[in-house]
C-alpha cells in the first residue's frame, strides 16, 4: 500500500524476485559492490522495496531517506553515510 488510501498494488513473490534480481544487476553494472553504501530517496512505492532488497541481495548497505525530506536534509544524510550511489 502506498501513501494514499487508494494506492495499492499486488505482486507475487516470483515477480518480486525477478525485479530484485534485475535491479541488483543494474547496481552491479554501476559499480556497487558488497559493503558499499547506497542512499534511496523514494516515496512509498514498490520500487523502494525492490531497491532495498536489491541492495541487500548484493551486500550493499542502504539508507532510506523518504521523499518528504528537503534537498538540504538529503545532502546531510548522503554526506553522513558517505554513500557511493543515490537512487531516486
N, C-alpha and C positions, 0 to 999 in steps of 0.2 A: 504494500500500500504506500502511496506517495503522500505528499504534504496535504493535498486537497482530499476531502472525503470521497469524491468520485474517482480519484486516480487509483487504479489498481491494474495489475497485470498478472497473468498466470504463466508459469514456465515449469517445464518438467526438470527433474534432476539431470537427465541426459542433455537437454538443451542448455542448461546452465553449465555443465561440464564442458560442452563444446565451445561455448562463448568464452569461458575462463581460459581454456587451452589456447584459443585463438589470440586472446589478449596477452597471455603470457608470452606467446611467440612475438607479438608486437613489442613488448617490453624488452625481450632479449635482443631483438633487432635494433633497438635504440641504445643498446649497451648496458642495460640494467642487469646486474648480477647479484648473487647471494650476498647479503649484508649491506647492499646499497639502500639509501633512504629515498623514499618517494612520497611526495605530498599529493593528496587527492582533494580537489576543490570542486565538488559537485553537489547538486541538490539531491533530495531523496528520490533517486531514480534507480532503475535496475542496473544501469552502467556503473553506479557507485559500488554495488555489491560485486559485480564482475571484476572491476579494477582491484578492489580489496582482496578478493580471493586469488586473482592472478598474481598479485604481489606475494601473497603467502605461498603460492604454489612454487615460485622460483626462489623463495627465501629472502626476498627484499622486505625491508621494514617499511611500513606505511603509516602515514599520519593523515588522518581525515580532518579537513577543515571545511565545515559546512558553508554552503554558498551564501549564507546571510552575512558573513564577515566582510568587513571593508578591505580594500586593497592594502592599506597600511597594516592591518591585523594579519592578513595573509602573508605579507612580506616578512613580518616579525617571526611568524611561525616557520617559514621557509628557512630563514637565516638561523633560527634556533636549532633546527634539526639538521642543518647542512644537507638538505636534500639534493639529489642529482637530477630529479625529474619532477615536473608538475603536471598532473593530469587534470584537465578541465573539460 
